[in-house]
């Protein structure tokens, strides 16, 4: 009955997410997106709130009534998803955004720390490392495999931040990954494991694509965390190493080049990237 978590979170999100977007707008919590449109921000805080509201009836029923509503392994990963969302929210609230002196990328955050300035990105990186180390501990992995899992989880979370430069892009990548894993391994385990968080992400994707809200670091961290957990829990040893190598390469590329520009140069990716958007603009940076 682990599918119940996805169903309940989806139903709750249909009420909580629209109300949360309106509340953000009414409170003046907005940001300009890549086209200069004013959108509610950060959507990630609303998504996590919806998941917690869904958890309210699920947790006691799962424990007291023995209804098997939540995957037992969710306890391991729950703290990571909520924790990186909180770290992203700190970055959303205290980060410098797109100002000229803002620290961007691994090199930018390192320079900020060395110069004695507060880098919320650096705080997020260290905090995410701690959360990932906690989440992946106790899996019985050998030393190198443990480090590989840790790196895979962190890089997947970070890569969603690199993707989240256009509406719905990170969510589409998550959907493609989930579909590939479920079909490739002929299992629905990834959806059952993280169904509590998937419902709000699905509903939130509508608001992202319609350019009514922006994920923010809090939201992209959630999407990236779900992707990383899927990779760690679904792939075999060889598959995890391949995924890690791909993420390392993409992260290095994103540090020196524009991922948006690369997507814009490839027709298939450009069409997929624009699918479902309210307005398609030039995808070059």
N, C-alpha and C positions, 0 to 999 in steps of 0.2 A: 504493500500500500504506500510505498515511498512516493508514488506519483501524486499523492494527495497534497504534498507540500508544494509542488509546482502549481497545482490547480488552485489551492487556497491563496498562495502568494499572488497569482495572476488576478484572481477576483478582488483581493484587497488592493492591489496596485491600480486597478481600474477606477477605484474611488480615491485612494490616497495620492497617487501621482498627479492627476489633474488638479486636485485641491492644493497640493504642495506647490505646483507651478504657479497657480494664482496667488498663493501666499507670498512667494518670492517676489512676484511682480508688484504686489500691493505694498510690500515692505521696501521696495526700491532696490532689491538685491538683483541687479542686472549686470550684463557686460555686453560689449559690442562683439559680434562674431566676425568671421573673416570677410563678410560683405559689408560690415558696418551696421548691420541690423541689431537692434537692442533685444536681448533675449534674457529669460530668467536664468539665474546662476547662483549657486551651483546645483545642478540637477542631482549630482551624486548624493548629496545629503538627503534628498527626498527619496531616492531609491533605497538607501539603507533604512530609512525610517519605515518605508512600506514593508520591507522584509521583517523588521522587528515587530511591526503590528501583526503581520501574518504569523509570526512565531508565538504570539501571546496565547492563542488557543491550541496551537499544535504541540507545544512543549509539554504542558501538563497532561494532555490527552495521551501523548506518546508514552509518557512515563507512568501515569497512574492507571490508565485503562489498557495498557499493553496493546495499542492499536498499530504499532509499527508505522507511524506516520512520517518519521524522520530517519534518514539513513544513519546508522550508528557512527559512521566515519565523519559525519558532519561536525561532530564536536571537535575533532582535530583541526578542521579547516575554518570553522566559524570565526575564531579569534583572528586568523590572518586576514580574512576578507573585511571584517569590520575594522580591524586595526589599521590596515593600509588605507581604508576609506577615511578614517579619522586623520591620519597623517596627511592625506591629500586635502582634507578640509582645512587643516592648518595652513597648507600651502596656498589654498584658494583665498583664505582670509588674510594672511600676512604677507604672502608673496608680492613681488613688485609688478607682476603681470608683464606687460609688453613695454615697460619703460626702458629707455636706452641703457640704464645701468643695471638692468636685471640680469641675474646669473642664469644662463641657459646651458643645458648640456652638462656632461660630467666635468668637462674642463672648466666651464664657467663657474660651477659650484665649488670646485676645488680652489680656483683663484679667489673666490669670495671668502672661503674659510681661511685661506692663508693670509688674506689681507685684513682679517679680523672682523669682517662683516657677517651678520647673521644670514645664512642661506637656508631658507626653508626647504629647498631641494635637498641639501645635504642632510638636514634633520630627517627628512622623509626617507632618504637612502639608508641611513643608519638604523632608523626605526624599522624599516621594511626588512633589513637584514636580520634584526633581532626577532621579528615576528616569523620570518621564514625559517630561521634556525629552530625556533620553538615548534613550529608546525611540522617540520620534517624530522624531528627527533623521535626516537623510539620506533622507527620503521624497520629496524634490523638491517639497515644498509651498511655495506662496507665503507671505509673512510672516503675513498674516491667517489663512490656512487652517491654517498651522502652530500659531498660537495657539489657534484653534478646536479643533483636534485635541487639543492639550495640555489645554485646559480640559475637553473632553468626557471624556477618559480620567480625569482627576482627579475630576470631579464624579460619574461613574459609580461609581468606587471608593468615594467618600465616601457616596453614596446607599445603597449596600448596608449601610453602618454604620447609617444612619437606619432602614432596614427591619428590621434584625436585632434586633427587640425581642420577637419571638415565634418559637417553634420552626419552622424550615423556611420562614419567609417569604422570606428572601433567596434561598434555593435555588429556590423556586417562581418568583420573579420572573426568575431567570436562565433557568429552563426555558422560561418563556413567551417571553422575548426570543429565545432560540435557535430556538425553533419558528417564531416570526414571521419571523425573518431567513431561515431556511432555506427556508420556504415562499414568502415574498415574493420572494426572489431565485432560487428554485429551485436551490439549491446546498447542498452539504454541507461546503463549505470551512470554515465556522466550527468545526464539530465536528472536522474533520481537523486544523486548525491547533492547537487547544488540547486535543486528546484526552488528552494526557499528564496534564492537571490535572482533566479532567472525570470520569474514573473515580473517583478518591477523593471528589470532591464528591458524586457520585451515591450512593455507599455511605455517606458521612457524613451525607447528608440523612436516611437512615433513623434514625440515632442522634439527630439533632436532633428529628425529628418524634416519636419515642418518648420524648423528654425524658430521654435517657440521657447526652447531651453537649451542650455549648454551643459554638458557633463561636468566640466571642471576636472581638476586633478582627483577630487574625491570620487567622481563617477568613473573616470578612465582607470583609476586604480582598482575599482571593483571589477570592471570588465577584464582588465589584465590579470587580476588575481584568479578569476574564474577560469580564464584560459590556461594559466600556469598550473592550477590544480588539476585541470583535465589532463594536461600533458603528463604530469607527474604520476597521476593515479591510473591512467589508461595505457600509456605506451609501455612496451617492453624495454629492456635495457638498451638494446641497439637503437630503438626508435627515439628514446630520450636523448641519447648522445647526438643523433642526427638533428633533432629539434634544437638542442643546445647550440650546435655548430651554426645552424641557420640563424638563430636569434643573435648569436655573437656577431655574425657577419652583418646582419641588418642593423644592429645597434651601432656598430662601427660606421656603417654607411650613413646612418642618420645623424651621427655626430659631425660629419664633414659635408654631407650633401642633403638636399631637400627630398624627402620622401614624396611630398606632394608633387614636385616637379617630375619625379620618376614615374609616378602613377599617371600623370598627365601625358607622358610620352608613349604609354602603352595602351592601345585602343581598348583591349578587353578589360583591363583594370580601370581605365577611365570610364567606360560604360557602367561597369559594376559599381564604381565609386559614386556615380551620379544617380544611380537607380533609387527612385523613391523620394528624391529631394524635391522641395517645393520650387526651387529655382536653381538651375545649373549655371554656374559661373565658370570662368576660365580657371582651370585647376593648376596653373603654374604659379609659383610663388614670386 
